[in-house]
Amino acid sequence: MSIKKKLEAKLTYEKRKAALACAMNEIMPEDGAKKTQTELAEELGMSRMGLYRWRTQDPVFIEYMGLLADEMLASHQAEVYGVLLRAMRGKQPSMKAVELYTKLIGKLADRQIITDNTSDNQTIGDINAITAEIDRVLKEE
């Protein structure tokens, strides 16, 4: 069973409908203007605070709404790639677009290498000696 189906099974029809309305309002608002939470709640036939609680305190609702938003964005993938290519091919190619493209295709990755140079061979006596030396230096200052 897909994750979406599992989430849907845990949500009431009202919550699924509200999650879709909230995601649509954020990603693809009608006429380009987002509705207020009050307007959205009124359309759904519920209180603004009830909708707020679902959006901020119900983990299943939040995950489902995010999944719906992911699906909506995925439907615009080709459009995004077109914009990216136009930014790279323009009269003044965007280096940020080139960087994004190379990351997207896996040829460039942000990497951090963390090296642990500490030794596990220190004894309590060694640590106490270092601490005593630090205390002595601090007292001299």
C-alpha positions in Angstrom: 0.0 0.0 0.0 1.3 3.4 -0.9 2.2 6.0 1.7 -0.6 8.2 0.4 -3.2 5.5 0.8 -2.0 4.7 4.3 -2.3 8.4 5.3 -5.7 8.7 3.6 -6.9 5.7 5.7 -6.0 7.6 8.9 -7.8 10.8 7.9 -11.5 11.6 7.7 -13.0 12.8 4.5 -13.1 16.4 6.0 -9.4 16.3 6.8 -8.4 15.0 3.3 -10.6 17.7 1.7 -9.0 20.4 4.0 -5.5 19.2 3.3 -6.1 19.4 -0.5 -7.6 22.9 -0.1 -4.7 24.1 2.0 -2.1 22.7 -0.4 -3.9 24.1 -3.4 -4.1 27.5 -1.7 -0.3 27.5 -1.1 0.9 26.0 -4.4 -1.7 27.0 -6.9 -4.0 29.7 -5.5 -7.1 30.6 -7.6 -6.5 33.8 -9.6 -3.0 34.0 -8.2 -4.3 35.3 -4.8 -4.0 33.1 -1.7 -7.0 33.0 0.5 -6.7 33.8 4.2 -7.0 31.0 6.7 -10.4 32.4 7.8 -11.7 32.4 4.2 -10.4 28.8 3.7 -11.9 27.6 7.0 -15.3 29.2 6.1 -15.3 27.5 2.7 -14.5 24.2 4.5 -17.3 24.8 7.0 -15.1 24.9 10.0 -13.5 27.3 12.4 -10.2 29.0 11.7 -8.7 27.6 14.9 -9.8 24.1 14.0 -8.0 24.4 10.7 -5.0 25.9 12.4 -4.8 23.0 14.8 -4.9 20.5 12.0 -2.2 22.4 10.0 0.1 22.7 13.0 -0.6 19.9 15.4 -1.9 16.9 13.5 1.2 15.0 12.2 -0.8 12.8 9.8 -2.6 15.9 8.3 0.7 17.7 8.0 2.4 14.8 6.2 -0.6 14.2 3.9 -0.8 17.9 3.0 3.0 17.8 2.2 2.5 14.8 0.1 -0.2 16.5 -1.9 2.0 19.6 -2.3 4.8 17.4 -3.6 2.5 15.9 -6.2 1.4 19.4 -7.3 5.0 20.5 -7.7 6.0 17.4 -9.6 3.4 18.3 -12.2 5.5 21.4 -13.0 8.8 19.7 -13.3 9.1 20.1 -17.0 8.3 23.8 -16.7 11.0 24.3 -14.0 13.6 22.5 -16.2 12.7 24.8 -19.1 13.2 27.9 -16.9 16.5 26.4 -15.7 17.7 25.8 -19.3 16.7 29.3 -20.4 18.7 30.8 -17.5 21.8 28.8 -18.6 21.4 29.6 -22.3 20.6 33.3 -22.1 22.8 36.1 -23.3 24.3 36.3 -19.8 24.2 32.7 -18.6 23.5 32.3 -14.9 26.3 30.5 -13.0 23.8 29.8 -10.3 21.6 28.0 -12.8 24.6 26.0 -14.1 25.5 25.1 -10.5 21.9 24.0 -9.8 21.9 21.9 -13.0 25.1 20.1 -12.1 23.8 19.4 -8.6 20.6 18.1 -10.1 22.3 15.7 -12.4 24.6 14.5 -9.6 27.9 15.9 -11.0 28.3 18.4 -8.2 27.6 17.8 -4.5 28.1 19.8 -1.4 30.3 17.7 0.8 31.8 18.1 4.2 34.5 15.9 5.4 34.9 15.7 9.2 38.0 14.1 10.5 38.3 12.9 14.1 41.9 13.3 15.2 41.2 12.5 18.8 42.7 9.5 20.4 40.7 7.0 22.5 44.0 6.0 24.3 43.8 8.8 26.9 43.5 7.7 30.5 41.8 9.5 33.3 45.3 10.3 34.6 46.2 11.9 31.2 43.0 14.0 31.3 43.6 15.1 34.9 47.1 16.1 34.0 45.9 18.2 31.1 43.2 19.8 33.3 45.7 20.6 36.0 48.0 22.2 33.4 45.1 24.3 32.1 44.2 25.4 35.6 47.9 26.3 36.3 48.1 28.5 33.1 44.8 30.2 34.0 46.0 31.0 37.5 49.2 32.6 36.1 47.1 35.0 34.0 
